[in-house]
């Protein structure tokens, strides 16, 4: 791989030992994937923030890097993925003081390195919004699928540590989805059912990921009507599979380019029965311990929508809503946080149930509108899926009405 | 004496005893970083200690958090002395680079086939490996 003088200097310790190690890591990965050179990145999103995932091993690595003087490269917009708790309101969640102490140390180490913004899986709604064609290094499967597909930015599936390396060095190796020729669809998904809601888009993504783990799907016959819909599709496809990029005919920015080149692609037909089957993996039941919305993190528009659905009533079941700090702040200004409080719902920032210390929280049955959340939660508890309005109604009534559509 | 030559990812001049697995290995959830013992159920190396060994396996698998586990092992002194892979993947590469664990791959002869557990192994910094029973 060819390196510039500046990159050579970085590799040889010109900006400290930590930066040299992380640059070495990127060079090795570049060589593994036969990259010809490094790309400058202007935007990075770092995962591996929850102590629940990092453990002491990750915490000690982050503290070491911070103490060795690793610092985010100037001119790189950097955001963090959610932590295992609301950094301020963690007591309301029932997280233990021991967990909180370690989680706060993780955040402290990131802050020392210059990473303080975000704490969200929707960085694109919190000030980190790459432009079309921009080379970026994003971790967090749902966010990077959104960045590639909906924004037309270019990123590989980074891990926490490779994204951190890009934040510190400002570089990523030029391979994979950074290259034009690797962004072509590899699968034609013909949707022959009317996909009506966001959760059904989740089902569509979930099925695609499950059946074709690493494909680049081109969707035909579906119209995504909201950004929330794209969030549901991206996150579901990236959780059941490793889908980092998809195209939707007539909608996503790169779809047009490939419209005439679909012949010969493998085909995947999705009918109403198939969508139903996706839901059957997470069947509805009358009871639940918690209704969880906000995977991926809720947008301000969606929070307003939920508040209107609640309409001043009090919830009978437990309802958690998760969003980013950025949206939380705006919700506060609009008086929404107060409204949720009055309704008995808990609005959390910085975190999400999927990366929280579930063992400490003692939920056995969770109802959600997110295929991604259901997929990951079902490893440790019972997860059911319903539409967002069904979820809100269930929270209000304290039970799920199985007859409603 | 068996002689191999591989690609150097993290250089090192070390000598030790080979521990060979024909199966891929996940460090996250598969190895206890406190003890260096393989805990993955049903794995060929289950119950064996990796500490101080020249660890030979085809490639890494599993969560990217595995990098942090390898790093933690290096810090605690429970890491292998070196790792020889058929073909390295990003999780093991990141862990070895950060933890300073010598790492080689892409050999002229497959180390998984050629080396046996218990062999003495000597690595040079240029990627040459000598081994003998």
Contacts between the chains, C-beta under 8 A, distances in Angstrom:
chain1	res1	chain2	res2	distance
A	21	B	97	6.3
A	21	B	98	6.1
A	24	B	97	5.4
A	25	B	93	7.1
A	25	B	94	5.5
A	25	B	97	4.8
A	25	B	98	7.1
A	28	B	9	5.5
A	28	B	93	5.2
A	28	B	97	6.4
A	29	B	90	5.7
A	29	B	93	6.7
A	29	B	94	8.0
A	32	B	88	6.7
A	32	B	89	7.6
A	32	B	90	7.1
A	32	B	93	6.9
A	48	B	64	7.6
A	48	B	65	7.0
A	48	B	68	7.8
A	53	B	65	5.9
A	54	B	65	7.1
A	54	B	68	6.5
A	55	B	65	7.5
A	55	B	68	7.1
A	56	B	72	6.9
A	57	B	33	5.7
A	57	B	65	7.7
A	57	B	68	4.1
A	57	B	69	5.1
A	57	B	71	6.5
A	57	B	72	3.4
A	58	B	65	6.7
A	58	B	68	4.1
A	60	B	71	7.7
A	60	B	72	6.2
A	60	B	75	6.4
A	61	B	68	5.4
A	61	B	71	5.0
A	61	B	72	7.3
A	61	B	98	6.5
A	64	B	75	7.9
A	159	B	64	3.5
A	159	B	67	7.2
A	159	B	90	6.7
A	159	B	91	7.4
A	159	B	94	7.3
A	160	B	64	6.4
A	160	B	65	7.7
A	161	B	64	7.0
A	161	B	67	5.2
A	161	B	68	7.4
A	161	B	94	5.0
A	161	B	98	7.4
A	162	B	90	6.8
A	162	B	94	6.9
